[in-house]
Amino acid sequence: MSSNLATKLREGTKKSHTMAENTGFVACFLKGTVEKTSYRNLVSNLYFVYSAMEEEMERQKDHPVVSKIYFPDLNRKDALERDLAYYYGATWRTQVAPSEAAQQYVARIREVSNTAPELLVAHSYTRYLGDLSGGQILKGIAERGMGLSGGFGTSFYEFKTIADEKAFKKVYRQALDELPVDDATADRIVDEANNAFRMNMTMFKELEGNLIKAIGIQLFNLLTGGRRRGSTEPGEELATVE
């Protein structure tokens, strides 16, 4: 039996974690550059991913491995529905659809649930531990970047039934270490976690086009705004931007 899966997952996904943080979309987000169209598309994709993951976790909740890390308090589907209603309005269900990358992600979740349910541990770990670890920081970035307040549009980051997120992470990691899996299965779970990171990165990269376009428009407006105010020299235009 393996008794250190939490450590194996942390160490075995470090490179993937760093790569995900360095994608253009995430890097811009962490620096406070948040474009609403890209962000709401991300929320839409996450809705389909979490819906699939939580449906399969529910379906496999009596599985000898999955049952040990089945924590409904972590579920994000309802929170994402509230965010989608905020961004798209009451008819959001007719307006959202998974991107190609999200469809592939969902298909993989369904596949592992049907063929190797223990690998759902990798998908749960990759998404939920990240949500718990940086949720409040990311919420603040989103609020400042998009001018949000009062929790509107950021329900995804709120775990209302978890009083102490740090303590809960300890419980989750302990559950990982106590899973009835051997070393070979633990290695497969780590491999699948890296695969989950890759699928997340593909989703992020899909969003970079809208983000880059939005940044370009903002820069163009700033530059041309300076010109309209009477700046004629390139140096003067840049000074206006600053």
Sequence and secondary structure as in RCSB ss.txt:
>XXXX:A:sequence
MSSNLATKLREGTKKSHTMAENTGFVACFLKGTVEKTSYRNLVSNLYFVYSAMEEEMERQKDHPVVSKIYFPDLN
RKDALERDLAYYYGATWRTQVAPSEAAQQYVARIREVSNTAPELLVAHSYTRYLGDLSGGQILKGIAERGMGLSG
GFGTSFYEFKTIADEKAFKKVYRQALDELPVDDATADRIVDEANNAFRMNMTMFKELEGNLIKAIGIQLFNLLTG
GRRRGSTEPGEELATVE
>XXXX:A:secstr
  S HHHHHHHHTHHHHHHHHTSHHHHHHHTT   HHHHHHHHHHHHHHHHHHHHHHHHTTTSTTGGGG  GGG 
 HHHHHHHHHHHH TTGGGT    HHHHHHHHHHHHHHHH GGGHHHHHIIIIIHHHHHHHHHHHHHHHHHT  T
TTT GGG  TT S HHHHHHHHHHHHHTSS  HHHHHHHHHHHHHHHHHHHHHHHHHHHHHHHHHHHHHHHHHHH
HHHTT  SHHHHHHHH 
